[in-house]
Amino acid sequence: MNIKKSAMHLMILGAILFSGSFAWAEQYKVKVQGMVCALCAQGIEKKLSKEFGKELKNVDVDLNHKIVSIDFEKEEEKERIKKAIEKAGYAVTSIEKIPDQTPASNGEKNQ
């Protein structure tokens, strides 16, 4: 009975993953102008958290490079992220998708 349940769970998971209804988060880097100190970085994190709650994943503020790395699922969220950072008092100079670093995506062949 347990084997049948496990097999059914795997089939359901596979159907969800390959149906296109399950969205994978993509990683983006947001370049922020005016972020010069730890309080600035904390203010941006707080504003994003307030605006998005748990919608955004893996928010990482790199003060040295003035970059906020964020995982999000929908391309439309870029504008919302930009507006949230601007509401916090900073300028967004660019939002770029970070290329996937898996071997299959960067041209390496499996051996």
C-alpha positions as CSV (number, residue, x, y, z in Angstrom):
1,M,0.0,0.0,0.0
2,N,2.8,2.5,0.8
3,I,4.5,1.8,-2.5
4,K,1.3,2.6,-4.3
5,K,0.9,5.9,-2.4
6,S,4.5,6.9,-3.0
7,A,4.2,6.1,-6.7
8,M,1.0,8.2,-6.9
9,H,2.6,11.1,-5.1
10,L,5.5,11.0,-7.6
11,M,3.1,11.0,-10.5
12,I,1.2,14.0,-9.1
13,L,4.4,15.9,-8.5
14,G,5.6,15.1,-12.0
15,A,2.3,16.3,-13.5
16,I,2.6,19.5,-11.5
17,L,6.2,20.2,-12.6
18,F,5.6,19.5,-16.2
19,S,2.2,21.0,-16.6
20,G,3.5,24.6,-16.7
21,S,1.3,25.6,-13.7
22,F,4.2,25.4,-11.3
23,A,6.4,28.6,-11.7
24,W,10.1,28.5,-10.9
25,A,11.6,31.6,-9.4
26,E,14.2,33.4,-11.5
27,Q,17.1,35.3,-9.8
28,Y,17.6,38.9,-10.6
29,K,20.1,41.6,-9.5
30,V,18.8,45.1,-8.9
31,K,21.4,47.8,-9.0
32,V,20.6,50.5,-6.5
33,Q,21.9,54.1,-6.5
34,G,22.3,55.9,-3.1
35,M,22.7,52.8,-0.9
36,V,25.8,53.8,1.0
37,C,25.5,52.3,4.5
38,A,24.1,49.3,6.4
39,L,21.0,51.4,7.4
40,C,20.3,52.0,3.8
41,A,20.5,48.3,3.0
42,Q,18.3,47.5,6.0
43,G,15.7,50.1,4.9
44,I,15.5,48.5,1.4
45,E,15.1,45.0,2.9
46,K,12.4,46.3,5.2
47,K,10.5,48.1,2.4
48,L,10.6,45.0,0.2
49,S,9.4,42.8,3.0
50,K,6.6,45.2,3.8
51,E,5.5,45.5,0.1
52,F,5.8,41.8,-0.9
53,G,5.7,39.8,2.3
54,K,6.8,36.2,1.5
55,E,6.3,36.7,-2.3
56,L,10.0,37.4,-2.8
57,K,12.5,34.7,-2.1
58,N,16.2,34.9,-1.2
59,V,16.5,38.7,-0.9
60,D,20.2,39.5,-0.5
61,V,21.5,43.0,-0.2
62,D,25.2,43.5,-1.2
63,L,26.2,46.9,0.2
64,N,29.7,46.8,-1.3
65,H,28.4,46.4,-4.9
66,K,25.1,48.3,-4.3
67,I,23.2,45.3,-5.6
68,V,20.0,43.6,-4.3
69,S,19.7,40.0,-5.5
70,I,16.1,38.7,-5.5
71,D,14.3,35.6,-6.6
72,F,10.9,36.2,-8.1
73,E,8.5,34.3,-10.4
74,K,6.8,36.9,-12.6
75,E,8.5,39.3,-15.0
76,E,5.8,41.9,-14.0
77,E,7.2,42.0,-10.5
78,K,10.2,43.9,-11.7
79,E,8.2,47.2,-11.8
80,R,6.7,46.6,-8.4
81,I,10.2,46.0,-7.0
82,K,11.5,49.1,-8.6
83,K,8.7,51.2,-7.2
84,A,9.2,49.7,-3.7
85,I,12.9,50.6,-3.7
86,E,12.1,54.1,-5.0
87,K,9.5,54.6,-2.2
88,A,12.3,53.8,0.2
89,G,14.2,56.8,-1.3
90,Y,16.7,55.1,-3.6
91,A,17.1,55.0,-7.4
92,V,17.1,51.7,-9.3
93,T,19.5,51.9,-12.2
94,S,18.9,48.4,-13.6
95,I,17.2,45.1,-13.1
96,E,18.9,42.2,-14.8
97,K,18.2,38.5,-14.8
98,I,21.1,36.4,-13.4
99,P,21.8,33.6,-15.9
100,D,21.2,30.1,-14.6
101,Q,24.5,28.5,-13.7
102,T,23.6,24.9,-14.1
103,P,25.9,22.9,-16.4
104,A,23.1,22.3,-19.0
105,S,22.4,26.0,-19.3
106,N,25.9,27.2,-19.8
107,G,26.9,25.0,-22.7
108,E,28.6,22.2,-20.8
109,K,27.8,18.7,-21.9
110,N,27.0,15.9,-19.4
111,Q,29.6,13.2,-19.5
